[in-house]
Amino acid sequence: MTYTVTFTAFAETQLATIWLRAKNQQAVANASDQMEVMLRSNPEQVGRLRSDGRRAIAKPPLGFTFEVNSDDRRVTVVSVRYLPRFRKSQ
């Protein structure tokens, strides 16, 4: 069964800000799209469970923190973060 994925206003603002500042906006859009697909199909098995009961998923250059309501088949993304790539020291 499919879940409906929504974003809080805060998470939408975070995602928009990250996208606007990104050097590679397509990578941000692709990561967001891919995570949304994963969350629609099986959110309780995706990412990792945090101590606060929320779940976290990462698909560089983005990470989502989300809540799952199984009764309503709803996923709410509550925050979005940018995951910078770290360069290896030479």
PDB file with SEQRES, HELIX, SHEET and CRYST1 records, atoms N, CA, C and O in Angstrom:
SEQRES   1 A   90  MET THR TYR THR VAL THR PHE THR ALA PHE ALA GLU THR          
SEQRES   2 A   90  GLN LEU ALA THR ILE TRP LEU ARG ALA LYS ASN GLN GLN          
SEQRES   3 A   90  ALA VAL ALA ASN ALA SER ASP GLN MET GLU VAL MET LEU          
SEQRES   4 A   90  ARG SER ASN PRO GLU GLN VAL GLY ARG LEU ARG SER ASP          
SEQRES   5 A   90  GLY ARG ARG ALA ILE ALA LYS PRO PRO LEU GLY PHE THR          
SEQRES   6 A   90  PHE GLU VAL ASN SER ASP ASP ARG ARG VAL THR VAL VAL          
SEQRES   7 A   90  SER VAL ARG TYR LEU PRO ARG PHE ARG LYS SER GLN              
HELIX    1 AA1 ALA A    9  ARG A   21  1                                  13    
HELIX    2 AA2 GLN A   25  SER A   41  1                                  17    
HELIX    3 AA3 PRO A   43  GLN A   45  5                                   3    
SHEET    1 AA1 5 THR A   4  PHE A   7  0                                        
SHEET    2 AA1 5 ARG A  74  TYR A  82  1                                        
SHEET    3 AA1 5 LEU A  62  ASN A  69 -1                                        
SHEET    4 AA1 5 ARG A  55  LYS A  59 -1                                        
SHEET    5 AA1 5 ARG A  48  LEU A  49 -1                                        
CRYST1    1.000    1.000    1.000  90.00  90.00  90.00 P 1           1          
ATOM      1  N   MET A   1       0.837  -1.191   0.000  1.00  0.00           N  
ATOM      2  CA  MET A   1       0.000   0.000   0.000  1.00  0.00           C  
ATOM      3  C   MET A   1       0.882   1.254   0.000  1.00  0.00           C  
ATOM      4  O   MET A   1       1.998   1.251   0.519  1.00  0.00           O  
ATOM      5  N   THR A   2       0.371   2.277  -0.570  1.00  0.00           N  
ATOM      6  CA  THR A   2       1.121   3.513  -0.707  1.00  0.00           C  
ATOM      7  C   THR A   2       0.827   4.476   0.428  1.00  0.00           C  
ATOM      8  O   THR A   2      -0.314   4.616   0.868  1.00  0.00           O  
ATOM      9  N   TYR A   3       1.867   5.130   0.889  1.00  0.00           N  
ATOM     10  CA  TYR A   3       1.748   6.181   1.889  1.00  0.00           C  
ATOM     11  C   TYR A   3       1.748   7.537   1.187  1.00  0.00           C  
ATOM     12  O   TYR A   3       2.335   7.693   0.117  1.00  0.00           O  
ATOM     13  N   THR A   4       1.090   8.503   1.796  1.00  0.00           N  
ATOM     14  CA  THR A   4       1.129   9.877   1.316  1.00  0.00           C  
ATOM     15  C   THR A   4       2.270  10.586   2.042  1.00  0.00           C  
ATOM     16  O   THR A   4       2.362  10.525   3.268  1.00  0.00           O  
ATOM     17  N   VAL A   5       3.129  11.251   1.294  1.00  0.00           N  
ATOM     18  CA  VAL A   5       4.264  11.963   1.870  1.00  0.00           C  
ATOM     19  C   VAL A   5       3.982  13.458   1.818  1.00  0.00           C  
ATOM     20  O   VAL A   5       3.696  14.015   0.758  1.00  0.00           O  
ATOM     21  N   THR A   6       4.067  14.104   2.990  1.00  0.00           N  
ATOM     22  CA  THR A   6       3.905  15.554   3.073  1.00  0.00           C  
ATOM     23  C   THR A   6       5.101  16.141   3.816  1.00  0.00           C  
ATOM     24  O   THR A   6       5.833  15.431   4.507  1.00  0.00           O  
ATOM     25  N   PHE A   7       5.281  17.438   3.662  1.00  0.00           N  
ATOM     26  CA  PHE A   7       6.363  18.161   4.327  1.00  0.00           C  
ATOM     27  C   PHE A   7       5.754  19.227   5.228  1.00  0.00           C  
ATOM     28  O   PHE A   7       4.780  19.878   4.850  1.00  0.00           O  
ATOM     29  N   THR A   8       6.316  19.407   6.404  1.00  0.00           N  
ATOM     30  CA  THR A   8       5.911  20.542   7.223  1.00  0.00           C  
ATOM     31  C   THR A   8       6.386  21.815   6.511  1.00  0.00           C  
ATOM     32  O   THR A   8       7.246  21.757   5.632  1.00  0.00           O  
ATOM     33  N   ALA A   9       5.830  22.941   6.891  1.00  0.00           N  
ATOM     34  CA  ALA A   9       6.253  24.219   6.306  1.00  0.00           C  
ATOM     35  C   ALA A   9       7.740  24.448   6.562  1.00  0.00           C  
ATOM     36  O   ALA A   9       8.457  24.955   5.701  1.00  0.00           O  
ATOM     37  N   PHE A  10       8.192  24.068   7.756  1.00  0.00           N  
ATOM     38  CA  PHE A  10       9.607  24.215   8.116  1.00  0.00           C  
ATOM     39  C   PHE A  10      10.490  23.385   7.177  1.00  0.00           C  
ATOM     40  O   PHE A  10      11.500  23.879   6.677  1.00  0.00           O  
ATOM     41  N   ALA A  11      10.109  22.130   6.939  1.00  0.00           N  
ATOM     42  CA  ALA A  11      10.890  21.256   6.066  1.00  0.00           C  
ATOM     43  C   ALA A  11      10.871  21.757   4.623  1.00  0.00           C  
ATOM     44  O   ALA A  11      11.886  21.679   3.930  1.00  0.00           O  
ATOM     45  N   GLU A  12       9.738  22.265   4.168  1.00  0.00           N  
ATOM     46  CA  GLU A  12       9.658  22.830   2.813  1.00  0.00           C  
ATOM     47  C   GLU A  12      10.609  24.005   2.655  1.00  0.00           C  
ATOM     48  O   GLU A  12      11.281  24.137   1.633  1.00  0.00           O  
ATOM     49  N   THR A  13      10.663  24.861   3.675  1.00  0.00           N  
ATOM     50  CA  THR A  13      11.570  26.015   3.640  1.00  0.00           C  
ATOM     51  C   THR A  13      13.018  25.558   3.625  1.00  0.00           C  
ATOM     52  O   THR A  13      13.838  26.101   2.884  1.00  0.00           O  
ATOM     53  N   GLN A  14      13.335  24.565   4.441  1.00  0.00           N  
ATOM     54  CA  GLN A  14      14.700  24.040   4.460  1.00  0.00           C  
ATOM     55  C   GLN A  14      15.085  23.489   3.092  1.00  0.00           C  
ATOM     56  O   GLN A  14      16.172  23.779   2.591  1.00  0.00           O  
ATOM     57  N   LEU A  15      14.206  22.699   2.484  1.00  0.00           N  
ATOM     58  CA  LEU A  15      14.503  22.114   1.183  1.00  0.00           C  
ATOM     59  C   LEU A  15      14.676  23.198   0.120  1.00  0.00           C  
ATOM     60  O   LEU A  15      15.595  23.123  -0.696  1.00  0.00           O  
ATOM     61  N   ALA A  16      13.820  24.183   0.124  1.00  0.00           N  
ATOM     62  CA  ALA A  16      13.926  25.276  -0.853  1.00  0.00           C  
ATOM     63  C   ALA A  16      15.234  26.043  -0.688  1.00  0.00           C  
ATOM     64  O   ALA A  16      15.884  26.386  -1.676  1.00  0.00           O  
ATOM     65  N   THR A  17      15.614  26.309   0.543  1.00  0.00           N  
ATOM     66  CA  THR A  17      16.864  27.034   0.819  1.00  0.00           C  
ATOM     67  C   THR A  17      18.068  26.233   0.352  1.00  0.00           C  
ATOM     68  O   THR A  17      18.980  26.779  -0.270  1.00  0.00           O  
ATOM     69  N   ILE A  18      18.073  24.943   0.651  1.00  0.00           N  
ATOM     70  CA  ILE A  18      19.170  24.070   0.212  1.00  0.00           C  
ATOM     71  C   ILE A  18      19.247  24.058  -1.311  1.00  0.00           C  
ATOM     72  O   ILE A  18      20.333  24.179  -1.879  1.00  0.00           O  
ATOM     73  N   TRP A  19      18.110  23.914  -1.969  1.00  0.00           N  
ATOM     74  CA  TRP A  19      18.087  23.857  -3.429  1.00  0.00           C  
ATOM     75  C   TRP A  19      18.600  25.162  -4.033  1.00  0.00           C  
ATOM     76  O   TRP A  19      19.390  25.142  -4.977  1.00  0.00           O  
ATOM     77  N   LEU A  20      18.155  26.293  -3.495  1.00  0.00           N  
ATOM     78  CA  LEU A  20      18.576  27.590  -4.034  1.00  0.00           C  
ATOM     79  C   LEU A  20      20.077  27.823  -3.881  1.00  0.00           C  
ATOM     80  O   LEU A  20      20.694  28.468  -4.729  1.00  0.00           O  
ATOM     81  N   ARG A  21      20.662  27.308  -2.817  1.00  0.00           N  
ATOM     82  CA  ARG A  21      22.093  27.512  -2.546  1.00  0.00           C  
ATOM     83  C   ARG A  21      22.991  26.447  -3.157  1.00  0.00           C  
ATOM     84  O   ARG A  21      24.214  26.590  -3.157  1.00  0.00           O  
ATOM     85  N   ALA A  22      22.402  25.392  -3.669  1.00  0.00           N  
ATOM     86  CA  ALA A  22      23.182  24.248  -4.149  1.00  0.00           C  
ATOM     87  C   ALA A  22      23.949  24.561  -5.421  1.00  0.00           C  
ATOM     88  O   ALA A  22      23.451  25.248  -6.313  1.00  0.00           O  
ATOM     89  N   LYS A  23      25.162  24.051  -5.488  1.00  0.00           N  
ATOM     90  CA  LYS A  23      25.933  24.140  -6.725  1.00  0.00           C  
ATOM     91  C   LYS A  23      25.349  23.200  -7.766  1.00  0.00           C  
ATOM     92  O   LYS A  23      25.389  23.477  -8.965  1.00  0.00           O  
ATOM     93  N   ASN A  24      24.806  22.081  -7.292  1.00  0.00           N  
ATOM     94  CA  ASN A  24      24.202  21.101  -8.186  1.00  0.00           C  
ATOM     95  C   ASN A  24      22.743  20.911  -7.779  1.00  0.00           C  
ATOM     96  O   ASN A  24      22.414  20.010  -7.009  1.00  0.00           O  
ATOM     97  N   GLN A  25      21.882  21.765  -8.302  1.00  0.00           N  
ATOM     98  CA  GLN A  25      20.466  21.721  -7.942  1.00  0.00           C  
ATOM     99  C   GLN A  25      19.811  20.423  -8.402  1.00  0.00           C  
ATOM    100  O   GLN A  25      18.887  19.933  -7.754  1.00  0.00           O  
ATOM    101  N   GLN A  26      20.276  19.871  -9.501  1.00  0.00           N  
ATOM    102  CA  GLN A  26      19.700  18.616  -9.987  1.00  0.00           C  
ATOM    103  C   GLN A  26      19.966  17.475  -9.013  1.00  0.00           C  
ATOM    104  O   GLN A  26      19.105  16.614  -8.826  1.00  0.00           O  
ATOM    105  N   ALA A  27      21.138  17.454  -8.392  1.00  0.00           N  
ATOM    106  CA  ALA A  27      21.455  16.409  -7.406  1.00  0.00           C  
ATOM    107  C   ALA A  27      20.527  16.514  -6.201  1.00  0.00           C  
ATOM    108  O   ALA A  27      20.100  15.496  -5.656  1.00  0.00           O  
ATOM    109  N   VAL A  28      20.216  17.728  -5.786  1.00  0.00           N  
ATOM    110  CA  VAL A  28      19.296  17.940  -4.666  1.00  0.00           C  
ATOM    111  C   VAL A  28      17.901  17.453  -5.045  1.00  0.00           C  
ATOM    112  O   VAL A  28      17.254  16.746  -4.273  1.00  0.00           O  
ATOM    113  N   ALA A  29      17.447  17.828  -6.221  1.00  0.00           N  
ATOM    114  CA  ALA A  29      16.119  17.410  -6.680  1.00  0.00           C  
ATOM    115  C   ALA A  29      16.034  15.892  -6.814  1.00  0.00           C  
ATOM    116  O   ALA A  29      15.040  15.288  -6.412  1.00  0.00           O  
ATOM    117  N   ASN A  30      17.066  15.278  -7.375  1.00  0.00           N  
ATOM    118  CA  ASN A  30      17.072  13.826  -7.541  1.00  0.00           C  
ATOM    119  C   ASN A  30      17.033  13.109  -6.199  1.00  0.00           C  
ATOM    120  O   ASN A  30      16.285  12.145  -6.033  1.00  0.00           O  
ATOM    121  N   ALA A  31      17.834  13.571  -5.238  1.00  0.00           N  
ATOM    122  CA  ALA A  31      17.863  12.939  -3.920  1.00  0.00           C  
ATOM    123  C   ALA A  31      16.502  13.059  -3.240  1.00  0.00           C  
ATOM    124  O   ALA A  31      16.019  12.098  -2.642  1.00  0.00           O  
ATOM    125  N   SER A  32      15.892  14.218  -3.328  1.00  0.00           N  
ATOM    126  CA  SER A  32      14.574  14.428  -2.732  1.00  0.00           C  
ATOM    127  C   SER A  32      13.544  13.499  -3.369  1.00  0.00           C  
ATOM    128  O   SER A  32      12.761  12.855  -2.671  1.00  0.00           O  
ATOM    129  N   ASP A  33      13.552  13.434  -4.685  1.00  0.00           N  
ATOM    130  CA  ASP A  33      12.603  12.565  -5.403  1.00  0.00           C  
ATOM    131  C   ASP A  33      12.793  11.103  -5.022  1.00  0.00           C  
ATOM    132  O   ASP A  33      11.818  10.388  -4.788  1.00  0.00           O  
ATOM    133  N   GLN A  34      14.040  10.658  -4.959  1.00  0.00           N  
ATOM    134  CA  GLN A  34      14.323   9.255  -4.643  1.00  0.00           C  
ATOM    135  C   GLN A  34      13.886   8.910  -3.220  1.00  0.00           C  
ATOM    136  O   GLN A  34      13.343   7.831  -2.984  1.00  0.00           O  
ATOM    137  N   MET A  35      14.118   9.815  -2.275  1.00  0.00           N  
ATOM    138  CA  MET A  35      13.700   9.540  -0.901  1.00  0.00           C  
ATOM    139  C   MET A  35      12.180   9.531  -0.787  1.00  0.00           C  
ATOM    140  O   MET A  35      11.621   8.717  -0.052  1.00  0.00           O  
ATOM    141  N   GLU A  36      11.508  10.420  -1.502  1.00  0.00           N  
ATOM    142  CA  GLU A  36      10.047  10.421  -1.468  1.00  0.00           C  
ATOM    143  C   GLU A  36       9.482   9.109  -1.996  1.00  0.00           C  
ATOM    144  O   GLU A  36       8.510   8.590  -1.446  1.00  0.00           O  
ATOM    145  N   VAL A  37      10.073   8.566  -3.052  1.00  0.00           N  
ATOM    146  CA  VAL A  37       9.626   7.279  -3.589  1.00  0.00           C  
ATOM    147  C   VAL A  37       9.794   6.195  -2.527  1.00  0.00           C  
ATOM    148  O   VAL A  37       8.896   5.376  -2.330  1.00  0.00           O  
ATOM    149  N   MET A  38      10.919   6.186  -1.852  1.00  0.00           N  
ATOM    150  CA  MET A  38      11.173   5.193  -0.809  1.00  0.00           C  
ATOM    151  C   MET A  38      10.174   5.326   0.339  1.00  0.00           C  
ATOM    152  O   MET A  38       9.702   4.325   0.877  1.00  0.00           O  
ATOM    153  N   LEU A  39       9.853   6.564   0.710  1.00  0.00           N  
ATOM    154  CA  LEU A  39       8.940   6.802   1.822  1.00  0.00           C  
ATOM    155  C   LEU A  39       7.500   6.434   1.462  1.00  0.00           C  
ATOM    156  O   LEU A  39       6.731   6.035   2.337  1.00  0.00           O  
ATOM    157  N   ARG A  40       7.132   6.561   0.210  1.00  0.00           N  
ATOM    158  CA  ARG A  40       5.771   6.205  -0.209  1.00  0.00           C  
ATOM    159  C   ARG A  40       5.521   4.703  -0.123  1.00  0.00           C  
ATOM    160  O   ARG A  40       4.394   4.274   0.123  1.00  0.00           O  
ATOM    161  N   SER A  41       6.559   3.909  -0.322  1.00  0.00           N  
ATOM    162  CA  SER A  41       6.330   2.468  -0.409  1.00  0.00           C  
ATOM    163  C   SER A  41       6.493   1.726   0.911  1.00  0.00           C  
ATOM    164  O   SER A  41       5.707   0.820   1.188  1.00  0.00           O  
ATOM    165  N   ASN A  42       7.468   2.066   1.728  1.00  0.00           N  
ATOM    166  CA  ASN A  42       7.712   1.287   2.943  1.00  0.00           C  
ATOM    167  C   ASN A  42       8.461   2.114   3.982  1.00  0.00           C  
ATOM    168  O   ASN A  42       9.600   1.780   4.310  1.00  0.00           O  
ATOM    169  N   PRO A  43       7.870   3.172   4.508  1.00  0.00           N  
ATOM    170  CA  PRO A  43       8.601   4.104   5.364  1.00  0.00           C  
ATOM    171  C   PRO A  43       9.094   3.517   6.685  1.00  0.00           C  
ATOM    172  O   PRO A  43      10.080   4.000   7.241  1.00  0.00           O  
ATOM    173  N   GLU A  44       8.436   2.503   7.185  1.00  0.00           N  
ATOM    174  CA  GLU A  44       8.848   1.946   8.474  1.00  0.00           C  
ATOM    175  C   GLU A  44      10.080   1.052   8.363  1.00  0.00           C  
ATOM    176  O   GLU A  44      10.641   0.635   9.376  1.00  0.00           O  
ATOM    177  N   GLN A  45      10.494   0.764   7.149  1.00  0.00           N  
ATOM    178  CA  GLN A  45      11.680  -0.061   6.931  1.00  0.00           C  
ATOM    179  C   GLN A  45      12.832   0.738   6.323  1.00  0.00           C  
ATOM    180  O   GLN A  45      13.879   0.177   5.999  1.00  0.00           O  
ATOM    181  N   VAL A  46      12.638   2.038   6.169  1.00  0.00           N  
ATOM    182  CA  VAL A  46      13.624   2.890   5.514  1.00  0.00           C  
ATOM    183  C   VAL A  46      14.376   3.710   6.562  1.00  0.00           C  
ATOM    184  O   VAL A  46      13.789   4.179   7.537  1.00  0.00           O  
ATOM    185  N   GLY A  47      15.661   3.872   6.349  1.00  0.00           N  
ATOM    186  CA  GLY A  47      16.450   4.707   7.233  1.00  0.00           C  
ATOM    187  C   GLY A  47      16.668   4.065   8.585  1.00  0.00           C  
ATOM    188  O   GLY A  47      16.701   2.842   8.721  1.00  0.00           O  
ATOM    189  N   ARG A  48      16.817   4.929   9.590  1.00  0.00           N  
ATOM    190  CA  ARG A  48      17.065   4.421  10.940  1.00  0.00           C  
ATOM    191  C   ARG A  48      16.114   5.077  11.924  1.00  0.00           C  
ATOM    192  O   ARG A  48      15.713   6.228  11.749  1.00  0.00           O  
ATOM    193  N   LEU A  49      15.763   4.336  12.952  1.00  0.00           N  
ATOM    194  CA  LEU A  49      14.899   4.841  14.003  1.00  0.00           C  
ATOM    195  C   LEU A  49      15.743   5.655  14.978  1.00  0.00           C  
ATOM    196  O   LEU A  49      16.796   5.203  15.428  1.00  0.00           O  
ATOM    197  N   ARG A  50      15.274   6.852  15.299  1.00  0.00           N  
ATOM    198  CA  ARG A  50      15.966   7.713  16.259  1.00  0.00           C  
ATOM    199  C   ARG A  50      15.367   7.536  17.645  1.00  0.00           C  
ATOM    200  O   ARG A  50      14.288   6.963  17.795  1.00  0.00           O  
ATOM    201  N   SER A  51      16.062   8.025  18.646  1.00  0.00           N  
ATOM    202  CA  SER A  51      15.606   7.878  20.030  1.00  0.00           C  
ATOM    203  C   SER A  51      14.310   8.637  20.307  1.00  0.00           C  
ATOM    204  O   SER A  51      13.599   8.309  21.257  1.00  0.00           O  
ATOM    205  N   ASP A  52      13.989   9.651  19.489  1.00  0.00           N  
ATOM    206  CA  ASP A  52      12.760  10.422  19.695  1.00  0.00           C  
ATOM    207  C   ASP A  52      11.548   9.798  18.988  1.00  0.00           C  
ATOM    208  O   ASP A  52      10.463  10.379  18.997  1.00  0.00           O  
ATOM    209  N   GLY A  53      11.728   8.616  18.376  1.00  0.00           N  
ATOM    210  CA  GLY A  53      10.633   7.937  17.699  1.00  0.00           C  
ATOM    211  C   GLY A  53      10.496   8.303  16.233  1.00  0.00           C  
ATOM    212  O   GLY A  53       9.744   7.660  15.500  1.00  0.00           O  
ATOM    213  N   ARG A  54      11.207   9.322  15.801  1.00  0.00           N  
ATOM    214  CA  ARG A  54      11.205   9.682  14.381  1.00  0.00           C  
ATOM    215  C   ARG A  54      12.208   8.801  13.653  1.00  0.00           C  
ATOM    216  O   ARG A  54      12.999   8.091  14.275  1.00  0.00           O  
ATOM    217  N   ARG A  55      12.164   8.857  12.343  1.00  0.00           N  
ATOM    218  CA  ARG A  55      13.113   8.110  11.530  1.00  0.00           C  
ATOM    219  C   ARG A  55      13.940   9.095  10.706  1.00  0.00           C  
ATOM    220  O   ARG A  55      13.507  10.219  10.454  1.00  0.00           O  
ATOM    221  N   ALA A  56      15.118   8.672  10.294  1.00  0.00           N  
ATOM    222  CA  ALA A  56      16.002   9.505   9.481  1.00  0.00           C  
ATOM    223  C   ALA A  56      16.475   8.691   8.284  1.00  0.00           C  
ATOM    224  O   ALA A  56      16.778   7.503   8.397  1.00  0.00           O  
ATOM    225  N   ILE A  57      16.532   9.352   7.150  1.00  0.00           N  
ATOM    226  CA  ILE A  57      16.994   8.725   5.909  1.00  0.00           C  
ATOM    227  C   ILE A  57      17.959   9.695   5.237  1.00  0.00           C  
ATOM    228  O   ILE A  57      17.792  10.911   5.326  1.00  0.00           O  
ATOM    229  N   ALA A  58      18.962   9.150   4.570  1.00  0.00           N  
ATOM    230  CA  ALA A  58      19.935   9.985   3.874  1.00  0.00           C  
ATOM    231  C   ALA A  58      20.151   9.470   2.465  1.00  0.00           C  
ATOM    232  O   ALA A  58      20.262   8.269   2.220  1.00  0.00           O  
ATOM    233  N   LYS A  59      20.206  10.405   1.569  1.00  0.00           N  
ATOM    234  CA  LYS A  59      20.555  10.151   0.177  1.00  0.00           C  
ATOM    235  C   LYS A  59      21.335  11.382  -0.261  1.00  0.00           C  
ATOM    236  O   LYS A  59      20.751  12.342  -0.763  1.00  0.00           O  
ATOM    237  N   PRO A  60      22.669  11.359  -0.073  1.00  0.00           N  
ATOM    238  CA  PRO A  60      23.451  12.573  -0.346  1.00  0.00           C  
ATOM    239  C   PRO A  60      23.087  13.198  -1.688  1.00  0.00           C  
ATOM    240  O   PRO A  60      22.962  12.510  -2.702  1.00  0.00           O  
ATOM    241  N   PRO A  61      22.922  14.502  -1.668  1.00  0.00           N  
ATOM    242  CA  PRO A  61      23.362  15.457  -0.652  1.00  0.00           C  
ATOM    243  C   PRO A  61      22.288  15.863   0.369  1.00  0.00           C  
ATOM    244  O   PRO A  61      22.401  16.920   0.989  1.00  0.00           O  
ATOM    245  N   LEU A  62      21.244  15.033   0.552  1.00  0.00           N  
ATOM    246  CA  LEU A  62      20.167  15.401   1.477  1.00  0.00           C  
ATOM    247  C   LEU A  62      19.940  14.335   2.537  1.00  0.00           C  
ATOM    248  O   LEU A  62      20.296  13.167   2.374  1.00  0.00           O  
ATOM    249  N   GLY A  63      19.336  14.783   3.624  1.00  0.00           N  
ATOM    250  CA  GLY A  63      18.828  13.878   4.635  1.00  0.00           C  
ATOM    251  C   GLY A  63      17.470  14.370   5.082  1.00  0.00           C  
ATOM    252  O   GLY A  63      17.258  15.578   5.197  1.00  0.00           O  
ATOM    253  N   PHE A  64      16.546  13.459   5.337  1.00  0.00           N  
ATOM    254  CA  PHE A  64      15.206  13.789   5.828  1.00  0.00           C  
ATOM    255  C   PHE A  64      15.027  13.185   7.209  1.00  0.00           C  
ATOM    256  O   PHE A  64      15.504  12.082   7.475  1.00  0.00           O  
ATOM    257  N   THR A  65      14.348  13.896   8.079  1.00  0.00           N  
ATOM    258  CA  THR A  65      13.833  13.344   9.325  1.00  0.00           C  
ATOM    259  C   THR A  65      12.323  13.316   9.160  1.00  0.00           C  
ATOM    260  O   THR A  65      11.723  14.302   8.734  1.00  0.00           O  
ATOM    261  N   PHE A  66      11.702  12.176   9.499  1.00  0.00           N  
ATOM    262  CA  PHE A  66      10.280  12.036   9.216  1.00  0.00           C  
ATOM    263  C   PHE A  66       9.563  11.239  10.290  1.00  0.00           C  
ATOM    264  O   PHE A  66      10.174  10.522  11.084  1.00  0.00           O  
ATOM    265  N   GLU A  67       8.245  11.391  10.287  1.00  0.00           N  
ATOM    266  CA  GLU A  67       7.359  10.657  11.185  1.00  0.00           C  
ATOM    267  C   GLU A  67       6.421   9.808  10.329  1.00  0.00           C  
ATOM    268  O   GLU A  67       6.023  10.211   9.236  1.00  0.00           O  
ATOM    269  N   VAL A  68       6.080   8.637  10.839  1.00  0.00           N  
ATOM    270  CA  VAL A  68       5.182   7.726  10.124  1.00  0.00           C  
ATOM    271  C   VAL A  68       3.911   7.541  10.939  1.00  0.00           C  
ATOM    272  O   VAL A  68       3.962   7.235  12.130  1.00  0.00           O  
ATOM    273  N   ASN A  69       2.771   7.730  10.283  1.00  0.00           N  
ATOM    274  CA  ASN A  69       1.481   7.429  10.890  1.00  0.00           C  
ATOM    275  C   ASN A  69       0.885   6.280  10.080  1.00  0.00           C  
ATOM    276  O   ASN A  69       0.287   6.488   9.025  1.00  0.00           O  
ATOM    277  N   SER A  70       1.061   5.061  10.600  1.00  0.00           N  
ATOM    278  CA  SER A  70       0.621   3.868   9.865  1.00  0.00           C  
ATOM    279  C   SER A  70      -0.889   3.800   9.713  1.00  0.00           C  
ATOM    280  O   SER A  70      -1.393   3.345   8.686  1.00  0.00           O  
ATOM    281  N   ASP A  71      -1.617   4.252  10.737  1.00  0.00           N  
ATOM    282  CA  ASP A  71      -3.081   4.200  10.671  1.00  0.00           C  
ATOM    283  C   ASP A  71      -3.623   5.023   9.504  1.00  0.00           C  
ATOM    284  O   ASP A  71      -4.558   4.604   8.823  1.00  0.00           O  
ATOM    285  N   ASP A  72      -3.030   6.198   9.279  1.00  0.00           N  
ATOM    286  CA  ASP A  72      -3.469   7.085   8.195  1.00  0.00           C  
ATOM    287  C   ASP A  72      -2.682   6.879   6.903  1.00  0.00           C  
ATOM    288  O   ASP A  72      -2.977   7.501   5.882  1.00  0.00           O  
ATOM    289  N   ARG A  73      -1.659   5.985   6.957  1.00  0.00           N  
ATOM    290  CA  ARG A  73      -0.783   5.754   5.800  1.00  0.00           C  
ATOM    291  C   ARG A  73      -0.172   7.063   5.335  1.00  0.00           C  
ATOM    292  O   ARG A  73      -0.205   7.406   4.153  1.00  0.00           O  
ATOM    293  N   ARG A  74       0.391   7.790   6.309  1.00  0.00           N  
ATOM    294  CA  ARG A  74       0.936   9.117   6.061  1.00  0.00           C  
ATOM    295  C   ARG A  74       2.355   9.226   6.600  1.00  0.00           C  
ATOM    296  O   ARG A  74       2.659   8.736   7.687  1.00  0.00           O  
ATOM    297  N   VAL A  75       3.218   9.872   5.826  1.00  0.00           N  
ATOM    298  CA  VAL A  75       4.578  10.187   6.247  1.00  0.00           C  
ATOM    299  C   VAL A  75       4.703  11.702   6.231  1.00  0.00           C  
ATOM    300  O   VAL A  75       4.330  12.354   5.255  1.00  0.00           O  
ATOM    301  N   THR A  76       5.228  12.255   7.312  1.00  0.00           N  
ATOM    302  CA  THR A  76       5.455  13.694   7.380  1.00  0.00           C  
ATOM    303  C   THR A  76       6.945  13.949   7.538  1.00  0.00           C  
ATOM    304  O   THR A  76       7.552  13.539   8.527  1.00  0.00           O  
ATOM    305  N   VAL A  77       7.528  14.626   6.561  1.00  0.00           N  
ATOM    306  CA  VAL A  77       8.933  15.029   6.644  1.00  0.00           C  
ATOM    307  C   VAL A  77       8.966  16.285   7.513  1.00  0.00           C  
ATOM    308  O   VAL A  77       8.353  17.299   7.179  1.00  0.00           O  
ATOM    309  N   VAL A  78       9.690  16.205   8.631  1.00  0.00           N  
ATOM    310  CA  VAL A  78       9.707  17.317   9.580  1.00  0.00           C  
ATOM    311  C   VAL A  78      10.954  18.180   9.467  1.00  0.00           C  
ATOM    312  O   VAL A  78      10.955  19.328   9.911  1.00  0.00           O  
ATOM    313  N   SER A  79      12.022  17.638   8.873  1.00  0.00           N  
ATOM    314  CA  SER A  79      13.205  18.465   8.643  1.00  0.00           C  
ATOM    315  C   SER A  79      14.024  17.898   7.493  1.00  0.00           C  
ATOM    316  O   SER A  79      13.999  16.700   7.210  1.00  0.00           O  
ATOM    317  N   VAL A  80      14.744  18.794   6.845  1.00  0.00           N  
ATOM    318  CA  VAL A  80      15.605  18.453   5.720  1.00  0.00           C  
ATOM    319  C   VAL A  80      16.972  19.046   6.016  1.00  0.00           C  
ATOM    320  O   VAL A  80      17.075  20.192   6.454  1.00  0.00           O  
ATOM    321  N   ARG A  81      18.020  18.268   5.777  1.00  0.00           N  
ATOM    322  CA  ARG A  81      19.359  18.799   6.017  1.00  0.00           C  
ATOM    323  C   ARG A  81      20.250  18.536   4.808  1.00  0.00           C  
ATOM    324  O   ARG A  81      20.067  17.579   4.056  1.00  0.00           O  
ATOM    325  N   TYR A  82      21.199  19.412   4.661  1.00  0.00           N  
ATOM    326  CA  TYR A  82      22.201  19.276   3.606  1.00  0.00           C  
ATOM    327  C   TYR A  82      23.332  18.421   4.146  1.00  0.00           C  
ATOM    328  O   TYR A  82      23.808  18.639   5.260  1.00  0.00           O  
ATOM    329  N   LEU A  83      23.757  17.457   3.364  1.00  0.00           N  
ATOM    330  CA  LEU A  83      24.849  16.578   3.758  1.00  0.00           C  
ATOM    331  C   LEU A  83      26.055  16.867   2.871  1.00  0.00           C  
ATOM    332  O   LEU A  83      26.173  16.319   1.775  1.00  0.00           O  
ATOM    333  N   PRO A  84      26.947  17.729   3.350  1.00  0.00           N  
ATOM    334  CA  PRO A  84      28.114  18.056   2.530  1.00  0.00           C  
ATOM    335  C   PRO A  84      29.019  16.845   2.378  1.00  0.00           C  
ATOM    336  O   PRO A  84      29.088  15.980   3.251  1.00  0.00           O  
ATOM    337  N   ARG A  85      29.678  16.807   1.298  1.00  0.00           N  
ATOM    338  CA  ARG A  85      30.642  15.729   1.068  1.00  0.00           C  
ATOM    339  C   ARG A  85      31.977  16.159   1.652  1.00  0.00           C  
ATOM    340  O   ARG A  85      32.468  17.255   1.385  1.00  0.00           O  
ATOM    341  N   PHE A  86      32.538  15.294   2.433  1.00  0.00           N  
ATOM    342  CA  PHE A  86      33.828  15.610   3.059  1.00  0.00           C  
ATOM    343  C   PHE A  86      34.939  15.109   2.151  1.00  0.00           C  
ATOM    344  O   PHE A  86      34.881  14.006   1.608  1.00  0.00           O  
ATOM    345  N   ARG A  87      35.938  15.941   2.006  1.00  0.00           N  
ATOM    346  CA  ARG A  87      37.086  15.545   1.187  1.00  0.00           C  
ATOM    347  C   ARG A  87      38.093  14.825   2.068  1.00  0.00           C  
ATOM    348  O   ARG A  87      38.310  15.196   3.221  1.00  0.00           O  
ATOM    349  N   LYS A  88      38.699  13.799   1.509  1.00  0.00           N  
ATOM    350  CA  LYS A  88      39.740  13.086   2.233  1.00  0.00           C  
ATOM    351  C   LYS A  88      40.978  13.951   2.282  1.00  0.00           C  
ATOM    352  O   LYS A  88      41.330  14.604   1.300  1.00  0.00           O  
ATOM    353  N   SER A  89      41.639  13.954   3.428  1.00  0.00           N  
ATOM    354  CA  SER A  89      42.878  14.730   3.528  1.00  0.00           C  
ATOM    355  C   SER A  89      43.963  14.038   2.719  1.00  0.00           C  
ATOM    356  O   SER A  89      44.003  12.812   2.618  1.00  0.00           O  
ATOM    357  N   GLN A  90      44.828  14.841   2.153  1.00  0.00           N  
ATOM    358  CA  GLN A  90      45.878  14.283   1.279  1.00  0.00           C  
ATOM    359  C   GLN A  90      47.156  14.103   2.024  1.00  0.00           C  
ATOM    360  O   GLN A  90      48.146  13.647   1.452  1.00  0.00           O  
TER     361      GLN A  90                                                      
END                                                                             
